[in-house]
Amino acid sequence: MTYLLAISIGPVQDFIAAARRTADLYAGSQILQELSKHAAQFLHSKGAELIFPADPNADGANKILAKVSADPKQLAEEAKKAVQERLEQIWNDTISKLSGTHRDSIDQVRVKEQLGSFLEFYAAWVPLQKYPESRQAVERLLAGRKALRDFAPTQQHDDGVPKSTLDPSRAAVIDPRKWGGATVRLRSGSHRPLRIKPTEFLDAVSLLKRCYGALKSDVVVDTRTMARRAINPEAMPDERWGEDDDHIQEPQPYFAILVADGDRMGDLISRQDDPEAHRSLSKTLDDFAREACNIVRKYKGFMVYSGGDDVLAFLPVNQAVACAQALSEEFRRRVKGTLSAGVAIVHYREPLSISLQNARDAEKAAKNGGRNALSVALHTRGGAPIQVVQHWDALSWDELLKAYKARQITRGFAHELRDLVREWQDDMRADYLHKEALRVLARKESRDLKIPAPTSDTPTYRGALLRFVDQLIIARFLSGIREEAHAGTSA
């Protein structure tokens, strides 16, 4: 009998997001991709006919769908064992790059327990009859299995042991006070510091990500470098002077985090009537993921994760909107679907976990705004967040960005216009409000800038002007202008 087997491997979001450095974040995504790829390759080696992903060497598919003729329960158990062994192999290969002194100081008993309980591996299967019905049935079973999460107790023997800084559910396996000078040995023979702070207690998985990320540091772009690329597009990570000195100020300290996701992908998959059609869609998504990496590089960004219809990338602020738009157009061209994206403008010194959540919240706002949209959210240090959501065919950033780059808009214009709108009474005429806004604009030297035209409904027009003000404020940051360029221009 032929079965349809579905497998889900995790954890995903929480595992990837538990990071203090960009290298930690990148390591989390790469390790998860490696484990998922290993599962697909194992199934393929056992004669399974992969549907999603279609290619066993594809990156990013933490969900696997395959046609199997063997006992699906036994095959799933063997795949789980293979993935667990691969995780332990990654640990051994990575930790072997540490110096012997630091390697010997790791609590190996606790490591074994934590690695053994880390993976979330779920499987479901149904006899394959009519493909669409069987696929829906196995997806429902898999969702139900994931809802029945395992809560097996773990014996970490951690009485009196500090909890992990990045994952408080696990105890630390190292004493960070003895790891101040810890390094990993690169292939070149040089050594890369781990920069473990004296208060940074790490569990086994967090330590794995820190070491793995350090080994991949030649391809990782840190947040400070990404902020600099708004001014110097060719800035490289090896220019990290004064990285840990808070008194050194960056002239343009903000960068962008982009999160994108395909819209209604479940509906798109449901329209595939047979395995071949689904496999073809899988190949198309793999192609988009590879091209997405090229697009992000074109805009001087760093791709953290690209799998199927999911994208997580860091970008210079002045390239973020253009890159997001290019990704949307490429997705529409290849997949024949729409993409929603969120861009969070954040300070490079803000905790990475908070900045990532801001980007995910922006992406949710784009979805909630009707999908097929871009949400741009500004998170300044100490200021209230500002967000603008627009559909792709109604984007209106270009004019404002050009005006800022040409120094046609002063820093104080948006704030003066906002004060005007807030003081305007609902019973006052909208056309008068528009004329007063134009007068303020004329005083600020940018007579060519278009202010939204009035309507007969003053409260509605006031709301439109306030949204325009928010866009003006965000656009100044998106322009990537140095902070000192606006010195003394506040209203």
N, C-alpha and C positions, 0 to 999 in steps of 0.2 A: 504493500500500500504506500502511496505517496502522501506526504504530509507537508503542510505549510508551517514552518518553524519561525517564530519571532523571538528575538533576544534583545534585551536592553542592558547596557553597561553603564554604570555610574560610580560615584556621584559625578554630576556635571557642573552646574552653576556654582554651588557652594565650594566645591573642590577647586575649581579654577579661580574663583574670586578670593579665596583665602590667600592673600599675597600682600607683602609689604613693599616689594620691589617689582619693577616691570619684568625682570628675569624670572621671579617666582611665578608671576601670572603666565608668562609664556611657557614655562616649564610645566605648569599644570595642564595647559591645553595640549602640549606636545605629548605628555605621558598618557593622557586620556586617548588621544588619537592613536598612539602606538598600541595601547591595549585593545582598542576597538578593531584596529587593523589586524592585529594578531588573531583575534577571534574569527574575523572573516576569512583570513588565510587558513586557519585551522579547519573551519567548516568546508572550505573549498578543497583542501587536501583530503578530506574524508568523503568526497564525492557529492557534496551538497551543491545544488545549482543556485548560486547567489542571484537574488533579484534586487535587493537594496542593501548594500551597494552592489552594483553590477560588477565592478572591478575589485578584486580582493586587495589590491594595493592602493585603493583610494583612501584619502584622508578624511577624517571628520565624522564618519557614520557611527555614532554610538548606539544606533538602533539597526539591527540586522534582520533581514527577511530572506528566507531561502526555502527552496523545495528540497525535501530530503526523502530518501527511500529507507534509510536505516531507522532503527528505534530512536525516535526524537528525544525521549527522556534520557537515554544513555548518551546520545550525542551532545545534548545540552550539558550534562554533567561533565563529560570529557572536555568540552569547550571551556567551561568554567575553570576546571583544573589547569588547562593550558594557559588561560589568561592569568591565573594566580601565579603560576610558575614564571610567566613573562614578567610580572610585576616584581617578583623576587630577583629575577635576573637583572632587571633595570637597577634595582637597589644595589646589588652586588657590584655591577659594572661601574656605577656612579660613585659609590662610597669607596671603592678601591683607589680612586684618584686622590683621596685625602692622605695626609701624612699619617704615618703609623701611630704617632702619639695621639692624635685626635680620633683616629679610627678605633683605637683600643679603648677610648673613654666612653664610647656609646654603649648604652644599656641594651645589649643584644636580646635579652629575654623579652623586654618590653617591645622592642622592634618587631620581633617575630609575632607577638600577639597583635600588635597594631596593624601590621601588613596583612595578617591573616583575616582580620575583621573589617578591613577597609572597603573592599569591593562590594558594590551593589550589582548583583548579577541576577536578572530575572528572565524567565523563558516561558513560552506558551506555544502550543501547537494544536492543530486541527487537521483532520483528513482533508486533503485537497479535492474538492469537487468543482463547483463553479467558482472561478477565481474571485470575482468581486465579493461574493457572499462569504467565501472562506477567509479572504483577507480581512474583512470587517469583523468576522467572528474571532480570528486570532488576535486582532488589535484590541477587541473588548476583553478577551481573556488576559492579555498582557497587562492592560490597564488595571484590571481587577487584581492581578497578582502583585503589581507594584503598590496598589493601595493597601494590601496586606503585608506591610513591611515587617521584616524580621527584627526583633528587639532582643536578640540573644545577649545575655550579660557577658561582659568581657572582664577577665581577671588581669588587671594591669599591675597588681601589687604596687599601687601608687600611693599608699598612705604616707603623707608628709612630703610627697613629690609635687613640685609646682606644675600647674596645668600649662599646656602649650599656649603661647601667645597668639598664634594664628588659628588654632582650633582647640578651644577650651574643653571640648569633650574628651580630649586625650591628654595624658600626662607627658611631660617632657622626657626625652631620652638622652639629653645632654645637659651639662651644667655650663651655661653660656659664659660664665665668668672665667672659664678656662679655654675659651675659644676665640679670644680676641685676635690672635694672629693666624687663624685657620685659613688655609688656602686649598685649592684643588689644582692638580697638575693637568695642563692642557696638552694636546697632541704635539704642539710645537716644543714642549719641554719647559715652557714658562709656567708661572703660577698665577692664579687669579684669586684675590682675597674674597672671602665669603661675607665680610663685614657684618658679622653676628655681634649685636650689641650685648653688653653685660646683663641686660634685663630681658633678652629675647630668648625665652625658653621655647624650644622647638620639639614637637613630636616627631615620630619617624617619617611620616608623609611630608610634613613641612620641611624637615631637614633634607629629605630627598629632593624636593622642589628647589630648595636653596642651592644645593650642590649641582643639580642638573642644570639649573638656570645659569650658574657661574660657568659651567662647561660650554654653554651655548652663548656666552656673552659677546662673542664676535659678531653675532647676528642680531642681538637685542639692542633696541634704541631706548634709552631711559627717558623719563618724562622731562627732565631739564633740557636734554638735547632736542627733544621734540618741540619744546617751547622756543628754543633758539632758531629752529628752522623757519619760523615765520619771518625772520630777518635775514638769516643766512641759510638758504635751502640746502647747502652742502655740509652743514654742521654734522660732525661725527661724534659718536660716544666717547672716543678717546680724548676728547677735548674737555673732559669733566673736571676742570679746575674748580677748587673750592666747593666740591659737591656737598660736603657736610658742614659748611660754614654758613650759618643763617644770616650773618651780617652782610654777605655778598648778595646784592640785588641784581636780578635779571632785568634788563630794560623792557622786555616783553615776556612776562612770566606765565602766560596762559597757553595751554594747548587744548586739543579737542579729542574726545573719545567718541567714536562712532559705533553704534550698534544697529545692525540692519537684519531684517527677517522677512521672508516671503509671506505674502498675504494669502490666506485661505488655502494653504498647502494641502490640508486634509481633503478639501473638495477636489483639488487638482489630482491628487493621488486616487481618489475614489472614481474618477472618470476613466482610469486605466482599466480596460476590460480583460486584459490577460497579462501573464508574466512578462511577455516580450515588450509590451507597451510600458509596463512599469519599469522594466530594466532600461528601456530607452530613456525614460524620464530621469532615472538615476544617473545615467551617463551624462545627460544634459546638465544636471545639477553639479556633477563633478567638474564638468568643463567650466561652468560658471564660477565655481570655487577657485579653480586655477587662474581664471582670467581676473577674478576679484583681487588676487594677490598682485597681479601685474598692474592693475589700476591703482591700488593703494601705493605701490612703489612709485608709479608715475607722479603721484601727488606728494612725494617725499614723506609718505607715512610708513608705519610699521604694522604689519598684519600680525595680530596676536592669535586669531583663530578664524579659519574659513572652512566651513564644512557644509556642503549642500547649499541651502538658502540662508545660512547664518553667517554673519560677519561681525567680528570685533576687531577694531583697528584704532591706532593712535595716529593723529594727524596734526600738522601745524594748523593754527587757527585760520590762517588765510587760505587754506586749501580744503577745508572741511566740507563746505557746501558744494563746491565743484566736484569733489571726489564722491560725495553721496549721490549727486545727480548722475554722475557717470556710472555708478554701480546700478542705479535704478534703470537707466537706459539699457545697460547690458543685460540685466535680468529680464527686462521686457522683451528684448530682442531674442535672447536664447531660450528662455523658459516660457515665453508668451504669457507671463503673469505679472503681477505688480509687487513692488517691494515697499515696505515702510521702514523708515530709518529715524533714529534719534541721535542727535549730536549734543554732547554736553561740553561746554567750555569751562574748564576747571584750572585751578592753579596747580603748578607742577609740584608744589610742596604739600598739597592737600593729601590726606591719607588715601591710598589707592582704592581701598574698599569702598569709601564714601563716594569717590569720583566714579567708580564703576556703577554703583547703584544709581547715581544721578543720570548716567547715560542710559541705563536700562529703563528708568522712569521716563526719560524722554522718548524712548522707542515705544513704550506703552501709550504715551500721549498721542503719538502718531497713529497707532492702531485705533485708539479710542476716538480720534478725530475723523474717522471714516476710512482709515487705511489709505494705501497709495499716497502717502504723505511724508513730509519731512518735519520733524519737530526739533527746534534748536533751543536749548536751554542754557542760560548764563548763570554760573554759580561763582560769584566773586567772594573773596574772603571778607566776611563781616556784613555782606549785603544780602538782601532778600533775592531769592531766585526769580528770574524772568524767563518766560517761555513763549515762543511763537510757533504755531502749527499751521502749515500751508500744504495744500496738495501740490504734487509735482508740476502740474500744468498751470499753477497759479503762483509759482515762486516769484518773489519780487526783491531779491537780495542784491542783484547786480548793480542797480542804479545807486543804491546807498553805499555799497562797497567802493564803487568808483569815485563817488563824491568824497568819501573819507580819505581815500588814497590821494586824491587831488587837493586835499586840504580845503575843500569847499564847505565843509560842515565843521563848526567848532564844537568842542566838547560840551559846552553849556547849552546848546540849542535844544536838545532833547529834554533836558530838565526844565528849561524855561517854558517849553511848550506843554510839558506835563502839568506844571503849576497853573498855566492858563486854563487848561481843560478842566482841572479839578475845581477851580474857582467858578467856572461857568455854571449858571443856574439852568435847570431843565426848562424853565419857562422862557428862556431867552432864545432868540432866533439862531438857527444853525448856520445861515449864510453869514451872519455877523461873526460867529465863531471862526468860520473859515477865513474871512477877511482879516481878523485879528491874528490868526495863525500865520497868514501870508506876510503880515506886517512884521511879526517876530522873525520870520525866515529872512525877510529882506534885510533886517538889521544884522543878521548873522552871516551875510555875504553870499548866500547860496540861493540866488533868485531862480535858478533853473530847476531846483529840486521840486518834485511833484508831491503836493500834500493831498491826501484823499479828499475827493469832492464831497460837498455837503448833501444831505438828504433832507426831506421834509420833517423827519423825526429827529429832533435834537438829541434825546437820550441815546438813540442808536448811533448818531454821528459822533457823539462824545465817546462812545465805546470804540468806534472805529479809529478815532484819533489817538486814544490811549493805546490801542494795539500798535498803531504806527509809531508811537513814542517808544514802546518796548522794542520794536524792531530797530529803531534808530540806535538805542542803547546797545543792543546786541551787535549790531553791524559795526560799531566802533571797535569792538573786540575782534570780530571776524576779519576786520581789515588788517589786523596784525601790526598796527602802528605802534611804535615805541611809546612807552608811557611818557617820557620826557618831551615828546613831540607836542603834547597837549598841555604842558606846564603853563599855568597862568591863564588858561582859556575858559575855566569854569565860570558859569554865569553867577 
